[in-house]
Amino acid sequence: MVVETLFAQITHEALSPLSKETSLIPVCCVCGLLRDESGSSRDDERWVTQRKYRKTHGVNPADCLLTHTYCPDCFTHVMDRMSEIA
């Protein structure tokens, strides 16, 4: 119980300065592009630079929590490389 309460407090403190929209930003671990999920559906996802994201949302991505993933181009490249190795 104490651990859960402490975790909740730490998480709340870490997320409090961030808006819900920018609490977790996916970033490509290869090229560094950010996924802009401001569209209405997954089809509207766009991969943008940090500068473009900051300009569009008024938020510095460096001040947000980032989660690593692959953009479509890098994912294709990594999968091609993996198939060459195997």
Sequence and secondary structure as in RCSB ss.txt:
>XXXX:A:sequence
MVVETLFAQITHEALSPLSKETSLIPVCCVCGLLRDESGSSRDDERWVTQRKYRKTHGVNPADCLLTHTYCPDCF
THVMDRMSEIA
>XXXX:A:secstr
 HHHHHHHHHHHHHHTTS GGGSEEEEETTT  EEE  SSSGGG EEE HHHHHHHHS  GGGSEEEEE  HHHH
HHHHHHHHHH 
